[in-house]
Amino acid sequence: MNASVIREKDKGKINKITKGYILQVPSSTTGGPAPKDVENVLLALGFGPSLAYGYCSNGNWEVTKL
């Protein structure tokens, strides 16, 4: 199991997740977490299913540490 620390890199377009928001995401992949892993962490943090699903793509996040 790998873990990534990811930071929100969008320009804060979704006001519930602000620019610079940081998550630690456990992942079974290397090189960054899979979108499903990010979605699961967002759901566990209490974000709604539609926000978690729509915001889990790696285009919204910057991997800062593996």
Backbone as XML, in Angstrom:
<?xml version="1.0"?>
<chain id="A" units="angstrom">
  <residue number="1" name="MET">
    <atom name="N" x="0.844" y="-1.172" z="0.000"/>
    <atom name="CA" x="0.000" y="0.000" z="0.000"/>
    <atom name="C" x="0.887" y="1.232" z="0.000"/>
  </residue>
  <residue number="2" name="ASN">
    <atom name="N" x="0.604" y="2.155" z="-0.878"/>
    <atom name="CA" x="1.309" y="3.427" z="-0.971"/>
    <atom name="C" x="0.417" y="4.519" z="-0.410"/>
  </residue>
  <residue number="3" name="ALA">
    <atom name="N" x="0.995" y="5.654" z="-0.143"/>
    <atom name="CA" x="0.219" y="6.809" z="0.292"/>
    <atom name="C" x="0.735" y="8.033" z="-0.435"/>
  </residue>
  <residue number="4" name="SER">
    <atom name="N" x="-0.171" y="8.906" z="-0.788"/>
    <atom name="CA" x="0.185" y="10.157" z="-1.439"/>
    <atom name="C" x="-0.385" y="11.304" z="-0.638"/>
  </residue>
  <residue number="5" name="VAL">
    <atom name="N" x="0.325" y="12.402" z="-0.640"/>
    <atom name="CA" x="-0.214" y="13.647" z="-0.119"/>
    <atom name="C" x="-0.535" y="14.479" z="-1.341"/>
  </residue>
  <residue number="6" name="ILE">
    <atom name="N" x="-1.790" y="14.867" z="-1.466"/>
    <atom name="CA" x="-2.193" y="15.626" z="-2.648"/>
    <atom name="C" x="-2.762" y="16.969" z="-2.230"/>
  </residue>
  <residue number="7" name="ARG">
    <atom name="N" x="-2.577" y="17.967" z="-3.093"/>
    <atom name="CA" x="-3.047" y="19.323" z="-2.820"/>
    <atom name="C" x="-3.974" y="19.759" z="-3.942"/>
  </residue>
  <residue number="8" name="GLU">
    <atom name="N" x="-5.070" y="20.404" z="-3.574"/>
    <atom name="CA" x="-6.027" y="20.914" z="-4.553"/>
    <atom name="C" x="-5.329" y="21.988" z="-5.370"/>
  </residue>
  <residue number="9" name="LYS">
    <atom name="N" x="-5.355" y="21.874" z="-6.694"/>
    <atom name="CA" x="-4.643" y="22.843" z="-7.529"/>
    <atom name="C" x="-5.558" y="23.679" z="-8.399"/>
  </residue>
  <residue number="10" name="ASP">
    <atom name="N" x="-6.844" y="23.376" z="-8.396"/>
    <atom name="CA" x="-7.787" y="24.186" z="-9.151"/>
    <atom name="C" x="-7.828" y="25.577" z="-8.527"/>
  </residue>
  <residue number="11" name="LYS">
    <atom name="N" x="-8.471" y="26.475" z="-9.142"/>
    <atom name="CA" x="-8.521" y="27.838" z="-8.641"/>
    <atom name="C" x="-9.697" y="28.050" z="-7.694"/>
  </residue>
  <residue number="12" name="GLY">
    <atom name="N" x="-10.013" y="27.043" z="-6.898"/>
    <atom name="CA" x="-11.076" y="27.174" z="-5.923"/>
    <atom name="C" x="-12.450" y="27.296" z="-6.544"/>
  </residue>
  <residue number="13" name="LYS">
    <atom name="N" x="-12.644" y="26.702" z="-7.718"/>
    <atom name="CA" x="-13.922" y="26.827" z="-8.419"/>
    <atom name="C" x="-15.059" y="26.143" z="-7.673"/>
  </residue>
  <residue number="14" name="ILE">
    <atom name="N" x="-14.734" y="25.123" z="-6.906"/>
    <atom name="CA" x="-15.753" y="24.469" z="-6.098"/>
    <atom name="C" x="-15.549" y="24.981" z="-4.682"/>
  </residue>
  <residue number="15" name="ASN">
    <atom name="N" x="-16.478" y="25.780" z="-4.203"/>
    <atom name="CA" x="-16.250" y="26.497" z="-2.951"/>
    <atom name="C" x="-16.187" y="25.611" z="-1.719"/>
  </residue>
  <residue number="16" name="LYS">
    <atom name="N" x="-16.584" y="24.352" z="-1.800"/>
    <atom name="CA" x="-16.492" y="23.475" z="-0.633"/>
    <atom name="C" x="-15.095" y="22.887" z="-0.472"/>
  </residue>
  <residue number="17" name="ILE">
    <atom name="N" x="-14.316" y="22.897" z="-1.525"/>
    <atom name="CA" x="-12.925" y="22.456" z="-1.445"/>
    <atom name="C" x="-12.079" y="23.630" z="-1.921"/>
  </residue>
  <residue number="18" name="THR">
    <atom name="N" x="-11.398" y="24.264" z="-0.997"/>
    <atom name="CA" x="-10.655" y="25.473" z="-1.329"/>
    <atom name="C" x="-9.298" y="25.151" z="-1.949"/>
  </residue>
  <residue number="19" name="LYS">
    <atom name="N" x="-8.765" y="26.107" z="-2.676"/>
    <atom name="CA" x="-7.447" y="25.957" z="-3.283"/>
    <atom name="C" x="-6.425" y="25.707" z="-2.182"/>
  </residue>
  <residue number="20" name="GLY">
    <atom name="N" x="-5.580" y="24.733" z="-2.381"/>
    <atom name="CA" x="-4.550" y="24.402" z="-1.411"/>
    <atom name="C" x="-4.965" y="23.352" z="-0.396"/>
  </residue>
  <residue number="21" name="TYR">
    <atom name="N" x="-6.219" y="22.904" z="-0.444"/>
    <atom name="CA" x="-6.699" y="21.860" z="0.475"/>
    <atom name="C" x="-5.828" y="20.624" z="0.303"/>
  </residue>
  <residue number="22" name="ILE">
    <atom name="N" x="-5.389" y="20.026" z="1.393"/>
    <atom name="CA" x="-4.458" y="18.898" z="1.334"/>
    <atom name="C" x="-5.118" y="17.639" z="1.885"/>
  </residue>
  <residue number="23" name="LEU">
    <atom name="N" x="-4.929" y="16.535" z="1.178"/>
    <atom name="CA" x="-5.428" y="15.229" z="1.593"/>
    <atom name="C" x="-4.283" y="14.240" z="1.627"/>
  </residue>
  <residue number="24" name="GLN">
    <atom name="N" x="-4.352" y="13.287" z="2.522"/>
    <atom name="CA" x="-3.453" y="12.142" z="2.474"/>
    <atom name="C" x="-4.294" y="10.971" z="1.994"/>
  </residue>
  <residue number="25" name="VAL">
    <atom name="N" x="-3.865" y="10.358" z="0.907"/>
    <atom name="CA" x="-4.672" y="9.331" z="0.243"/>
    <atom name="C" x="-3.908" y="8.020" z="0.168"/>
  </residue>
  <residue number="26" name="PRO">
    <atom name="N" x="-4.377" y="6.985" z="0.889"/>
    <atom name="CA" x="-3.780" y="5.659" z="0.704"/>
    <atom name="C" x="-4.173" y="5.115" z="-0.659"/>
  </residue>
  <residue number="27" name="SER">
    <atom name="N" x="-3.242" y="4.472" z="-1.328"/>
    <atom name="CA" x="-3.507" y="4.032" z="-2.691"/>
    <atom name="C" x="-2.743" y="2.755" z="-2.992"/>
  </residue>
  <residue number="28" name="SER">
    <atom name="N" x="-3.327" y="1.937" z="-3.827"/>
    <atom name="CA" x="-2.645" y="0.705" z="-4.238"/>
    <atom name="C" x="-1.812" y="0.921" z="-5.496"/>
  </residue>
  <residue number="29" name="THR">
    <atom name="N" x="-1.806" y="2.143" z="-6.035"/>
    <atom name="CA" x="-1.032" y="2.439" z="-7.240"/>
    <atom name="C" x="0.195" y="3.274" z="-6.881"/>
  </residue>
  <residue number="30" name="THR">
    <atom name="N" x="1.183" y="3.275" z="-7.767"/>
    <atom name="CA" x="2.352" y="4.132" z="-7.579"/>
    <atom name="C" x="2.233" y="5.325" z="-8.505"/>
  </residue>
  <residue number="31" name="GLY">
    <atom name="N" x="2.923" y="6.405" z="-8.181"/>
    <atom name="CA" x="2.904" y="7.583" z="-9.031"/>
    <atom name="C" x="1.724" y="8.502" z="-8.774"/>
  </residue>
  <residue number="32" name="GLY">
    <atom name="N" x="0.955" y="8.229" z="-7.790"/>
    <atom name="CA" x="-0.202" y="9.052" z="-7.462"/>
    <atom name="C" x="-1.427" y="8.191" z="-7.251"/>
  </residue>
  <residue number="33" name="PRO">
    <atom name="N" x="-2.379" y="8.698" z="-6.509"/>
    <atom name="CA" x="-3.560" y="7.898" z="-6.197"/>
    <atom name="C" x="-4.510" y="7.767" z="-7.381"/>
  </residue>
  <residue number="34" name="ALA">
    <atom name="N" x="-5.224" y="6.657" z="-7.422"/>
    <atom name="CA" x="-6.270" y="6.467" z="-8.426"/>
    <atom name="C" x="-7.458" y="7.351" z="-8.056"/>
  </residue>
  <residue number="35" name="PRO">
    <atom name="N" x="-8.229" y="7.805" z="-9.049"/>
    <atom name="CA" x="-9.394" y="8.636" z="-8.751"/>
    <atom name="C" x="-10.348" y="8.012" z="-7.724"/>
  </residue>
  <residue number="36" name="LYS">
    <atom name="N" x="-10.531" y="6.705" z="-7.776"/>
    <atom name="CA" x="-11.425" y="6.041" z="-6.818"/>
    <atom name="C" x="-10.887" y="6.177" z="-5.392"/>
  </residue>
  <residue number="37" name="ASP">
    <atom name="N" x="-9.570" y="6.158" z="-5.229"/>
    <atom name="CA" x="-8.973" y="6.329" z="-3.902"/>
    <atom name="C" x="-9.262" y="7.736" z="-3.365"/>
  </residue>
  <residue number="38" name="VAL">
    <atom name="N" x="-9.128" y="8.742" z="-4.229"/>
    <atom name="CA" x="-9.420" y="10.124" z="-3.832"/>
    <atom name="C" x="-10.901" y="10.258" z="-3.485"/>
  </residue>
  <residue number="39" name="GLU">
    <atom name="N" x="-11.752" y="9.667" z="-4.314"/>
    <atom name="CA" x="-13.194" y="9.721" z="-4.059"/>
    <atom name="C" x="-13.526" y="9.125" z="-2.691"/>
  </residue>
  <residue number="40" name="ASN">
    <atom name="N" x="-12.926" y="7.994" z="-2.360"/>
    <atom name="CA" x="-13.191" y="7.348" z="-1.073"/>
    <atom name="C" x="-12.764" y="8.225" z="0.102"/>
  </residue>
  <residue number="41" name="VAL">
    <atom name="N" x="-11.635" y="8.912" z="-0.021"/>
    <atom name="CA" x="-11.179" y="9.801" z="1.050"/>
    <atom name="C" x="-12.125" y="10.997" z="1.182"/>
  </residue>
  <residue number="42" name="LEU">
    <atom name="N" x="-12.538" y="11.581" z="0.063"/>
    <atom name="CA" x="-13.466" y="12.713" z="0.123"/>
    <atom name="C" x="-14.786" y="12.306" z="0.773"/>
  </residue>
  <residue number="43" name="LEU">
    <atom name="N" x="-15.283" y="11.123" z="0.449"/>
    <atom name="CA" x="-16.514" y="10.629" z="1.080"/>
    <atom name="C" x="-16.310" y="10.434" z="2.582"/>
  </residue>
  <residue number="44" name="ALA">
    <atom name="N" x="-15.167" y="9.879" z="2.969"/>
    <atom name="CA" x="-14.885" y="9.656" z="4.388"/>
    <atom name="C" x="-14.781" y="10.971" z="5.157"/>
  </residue>
  <residue number="45" name="LEU">
    <atom name="N" x="-14.382" y="12.039" z="4.473"/>
    <atom name="CA" x="-14.274" y="13.352" z="5.114"/>
    <atom name="C" x="-15.611" y="14.082" z="5.182"/>
  </residue>
  <residue number="46" name="GLY">
    <atom name="N" x="-16.646" y="13.475" z="4.613"/>
    <atom name="CA" x="-17.973" y="14.062" z="4.731"/>
    <atom name="C" x="-18.437" y="14.863" z="3.536"/>
  </residue>
  <residue number="47" name="PHE">
    <atom name="N" x="-17.657" y="14.887" z="2.468"/>
    <atom name="CA" x="-18.118" y="15.559" z="1.251"/>
    <atom name="C" x="-19.164" y="14.683" z="0.586"/>
  </residue>
  <residue number="48" name="GLY">
    <atom name="N" x="-20.148" y="15.274" z="-0.038"/>
    <atom name="CA" x="-21.234" y="14.526" z="-0.657"/>
    <atom name="C" x="-20.773" y="13.684" z="-1.833"/>
  </residue>
  <residue number="49" name="PRO">
    <atom name="N" x="-21.578" y="12.674" z="-2.184"/>
    <atom name="CA" x="-21.205" y="11.766" z="-3.277"/>
    <atom name="C" x="-21.003" y="12.465" z="-4.616"/>
  </residue>
  <residue number="50" name="SER">
    <atom name="N" x="-21.838" y="13.435" z="-4.950"/>
    <atom name="CA" x="-21.684" y="14.091" z="-6.256"/>
    <atom name="C" x="-20.414" y="14.931" z="-6.302"/>
  </residue>
  <residue number="51" name="LEU">
    <atom name="N" x="-20.075" y="15.594" z="-5.204"/>
    <atom name="CA" x="-18.850" y="16.381" z="-5.167"/>
    <atom name="C" x="-17.636" y="15.451" z="-5.196"/>
  </residue>
  <residue number="52" name="ALA">
    <atom name="N" x="-17.679" y="14.386" z="-4.418"/>
    <atom name="CA" x="-16.547" y="13.455" z="-4.377"/>
    <atom name="C" x="-16.316" y="12.820" z="-5.742"/>
  </residue>
  <residue number="53" name="TYR">
    <atom name="N" x="-17.390" y="12.401" z="-6.410"/>
    <atom name="CA" x="-17.255" y="11.771" z="-7.730"/>
    <atom name="C" x="-16.753" y="12.776" z="-8.760"/>
  </residue>
  <residue number="54" name="GLY">
    <atom name="N" x="-17.302" y="13.976" z="-8.745"/>
    <atom name="CA" x="-16.928" y="14.978" z="-9.740"/>
    <atom name="C" x="-15.569" y="15.591" z="-9.525"/>
  </residue>
  <residue number="55" name="TYR">
    <atom name="N" x="-15.033" y="15.461" z="-8.339"/>
    <atom name="CA" x="-13.798" y="16.159" z="-8.003"/>
    <atom name="C" x="-12.625" y="15.214" z="-7.788"/>
  </residue>
  <residue number="56" name="CYS">
    <atom name="N" x="-12.803" y="13.923" z="-8.075"/>
    <atom name="CA" x="-11.759" y="12.948" z="-7.763"/>
    <atom name="C" x="-10.709" y="12.801" z="-8.856"/>
  </residue>
  <residue number="57" name="SER">
    <atom name="N" x="-10.906" y="13.377" z="-10.024"/>
    <atom name="CA" x="-9.927" y="13.187" z="-11.098"/>
    <atom name="C" x="-8.597" y="13.842" z="-10.752"/>
  </residue>
  <residue number="58" name="ASN">
    <atom name="N" x="-7.512" y="13.240" z="-11.193"/>
    <atom name="CA" x="-6.207" y="13.752" z="-10.847"/>
    <atom name="C" x="-5.878" y="15.088" z="-11.489"/>
  </residue>
  <residue number="59" name="GLY">
    <atom name="N" x="-6.722" y="15.571" z="-12.404"/>
    <atom name="CA" x="-6.517" y="16.917" z="-12.951"/>
    <atom name="C" x="-6.805" y="18.005" z="-11.943"/>
  </residue>
  <residue number="60" name="ASN">
    <atom name="N" x="-7.497" y="17.673" z="-10.883"/>
    <atom name="CA" x="-7.814" y="18.634" z="-9.832"/>
    <atom name="C" x="-6.796" y="18.651" z="-8.707"/>
  </residue>
  <residue number="61" name="TRP">
    <atom name="N" x="-5.882" y="17.707" z="-8.704"/>
    <atom name="CA" x="-4.980" y="17.528" z="-7.578"/>
    <atom name="C" x="-3.531" y="17.460" z="-8.031"/>
  </residue>
  <residue number="62" name="GLU">
    <atom name="N" x="-2.647" y="17.934" z="-7.201"/>
    <atom name="CA" x="-1.210" y="17.875" z="-7.448"/>
    <atom name="C" x="-0.603" y="16.965" z="-6.381"/>
  </residue>
  <residue number="63" name="VAL">
    <atom name="N" x="0.109" y="15.930" z="-6.800"/>
    <atom name="CA" x="0.776" y="15.050" z="-5.849"/>
    <atom name="C" x="2.014" y="15.770" z="-5.362"/>
  </residue>
  <residue number="64" name="THR">
    <atom name="N" x="2.101" y="15.964" z="-4.050"/>
    <atom name="CA" x="3.240" y="16.703" z="-3.504"/>
    <atom name="C" x="4.257" y="15.808" z="-2.812"/>
  </residue>
  <residue number="65" name="LYS">
    <atom name="N" x="3.859" y="14.579" z="-2.457"/>
    <atom name="CA" x="4.780" y="13.679" z="-1.771"/>
    <atom name="C" x="4.269" y="12.258" z="-1.914"/>
  </residue>
  <residue number="66" name="LEU">
    <atom name="N" x="5.163" y="11.348" z="-2.166"/>
    <atom name="CA" x="4.807" y="9.933" z="-2.241"/>
    <atom name="C" x="5.509" y="9.173" z="-1.138"/>
  </residue>
</chain>
